[in-house]
């Protein structure tokens, strides 16, 4: 699961930057059906709950990797057809690792960061 630390995770010191995230229709999570809850300033904050396990949101470092993953994701199951890649500003990145089990276990590898907050900048 990309929201959790992996054995190959490299811990980060609360870094900030620009990344790319896959969203379903109406800015829902790539995996779940719940919409993200945003604060007044449009920042989305991570909260670990029963349905939201792990330590942070999964954000792609590279736009092309995000697009490639999204294309595979859309073809994986029918309810993903509205998924899109969006550019995000993130802060409080706590780790990064190579994820190889988002869609096809061991067949695709993506560099992702786990972040505590993000804000959607635009669709790409």
C-alpha positions as CSV (number, residue, x, y, z in Angstrom):
1,X,0.0,0.0,0.0
2,X,1.6,3.3,-1.1
3,X,0.4,5.2,2.0
4,X,2.6,3.2,4.4
5,X,6.3,3.1,5.0
6,X,8.1,0.3,3.1
7,X,11.4,-1.4,3.7
8,X,12.9,0.7,1.0
9,X,11.5,4.0,2.3
10,X,13.9,6.9,2.7
11,X,12.8,9.2,5.6
12,X,12.5,12.9,4.7
13,X,12.7,16.0,6.9
14,X,9.2,17.5,6.3
15,X,10.1,18.6,2.8
16,X,7.8,20.7,0.5
17,X,7.5,20.8,-3.2
18,X,5.4,20.2,-6.4
19,X,4.1,16.7,-7.3
20,X,1.3,14.9,-9.1
21,X,-1.6,13.0,-7.7
22,X,-4.3,10.8,-9.3
23,X,-7.9,11.6,-8.5
24,X,-11.2,10.1,-9.3
25,X,-14.3,12.0,-10.2
26,X,-15.0,15.1,-8.0
27,X,-11.5,14.9,-6.6
28,X,-12.1,11.7,-4.8
29,X,-9.2,9.4,-3.6
30,X,-7.6,7.2,-6.3
31,X,-8.4,4.2,-4.2
32,X,-11.4,5.0,-2.0
33,X,-14.7,6.6,-2.7
34,X,-14.5,9.3,0.1
35,X,-13.9,12.9,-1.0
36,X,-10.9,14.6,0.6
37,X,-11.9,17.1,3.3
38,X,-10.2,20.4,2.7
39,X,-9.6,23.3,5.1
40,X,-10.6,26.8,4.3
41,X,-7.3,27.5,2.6
42,X,-7.7,24.5,0.2
43,X,-5.0,22.4,1.9
44,X,-6.0,18.7,2.5
45,X,-4.6,17.3,5.7
46,X,-3.7,13.6,6.4
47,X,-5.6,11.9,9.2
48,X,-5.2,8.2,9.8
49,X,-8.6,6.5,10.3
50,X,-10.1,3.1,10.0
51,X,-10.5,3.6,6.2
52,X,-7.4,5.7,5.7
53,X,-4.4,3.7,6.9
54,X,-0.8,4.6,6.7
55,X,1.2,7.8,7.4
56,X,0.5,10.1,4.4
57,X,-0.9,10.8,1.0
58,X,0.8,9.2,-2.0
59,X,2.2,11.9,-4.4
60,X,4.1,11.1,-7.5
61,X,7.4,13.0,-8.0
62,X,7.3,12.7,-11.8
63,X,4.4,13.8,-14.1
64,X,5.0,11.1,-16.7
65,X,5.1,8.3,-14.1
66,X,1.8,9.7,-12.7
67,X,0.2,9.7,-16.2
68,X,1.4,6.2,-16.9
69,X,0.1,4.9,-13.6
70,X,-3.2,6.7,-14.2
71,X,-3.6,5.1,-17.6
72,X,-3.0,1.7,-16.1
73,X,-5.4,2.5,-13.2
74,X,-8.2,3.6,-15.5
75,X,-7.9,0.3,-17.4
76,X,-7.8,-1.8,-14.2
77,X,-11.5,-1.5,-13.2
78,X,-14.5,0.2,-14.7
79,X,-15.2,2.7,-11.9
80,X,-11.8,4.3,-12.4
81,X,-12.6,5.8,-15.9
82,X,-13.0,9.3,-14.6
83,X,-9.5,9.4,-13.0
84,X,-7.1,12.2,-13.8
85,X,-3.7,13.4,-12.8
86,X,-3.5,16.8,-11.1
87,X,-0.6,19.0,-10.1
88,X,-0.4,19.5,-6.4
89,X,1.7,21.5,-3.9
90,X,2.7,19.3,-1.0
91,X,4.2,20.0,2.4
92,X,5.4,17.9,5.3
93,X,6.8,15.0,3.1
94,X,7.8,12.3,5.6
95,X,9.2,9.6,3.3
96,X,9.8,8.5,-0.3
97,X,10.1,5.1,-1.8
98,X,9.7,3.1,-5.0
99,X,6.2,1.7,-5.0
100,X,5.6,-1.5,-7.0
101,X,2.2,-2.6,-5.9
102,X,-0.3,0.2,-6.7
103,X,-1.8,-1.7,-9.7
104,X,0.2,-4.7,-10.8
105,X,2.3,-6.2,-8.0
106,X,5.9,-6.1,-9.0
107,X,5.4,-5.1,-12.6
108,X,5.4,-1.3,-12.4
109,X,7.7,0.9,-10.3
110,X,6.8,4.4,-9.2
111,X,8.8,7.0,-7.2
112,X,6.3,8.4,-4.6
113,X,6.4,10.6,-1.6
114,X,4.2,10.3,1.5
115,X,3.0,13.7,2.5
116,X,0.9,15.1,5.3
117,X,-0.7,17.9,3.3
118,X,-1.4,18.9,-0.3
119,X,-3.3,21.5,-2.2
120,X,-4.5,20.9,-5.8
121,X,-3.0,23.4,-8.2
122,X,-4.4,22.4,-11.5
123,X,-5.3,19.5,-13.8
124,X,-2.5,18.4,-16.1
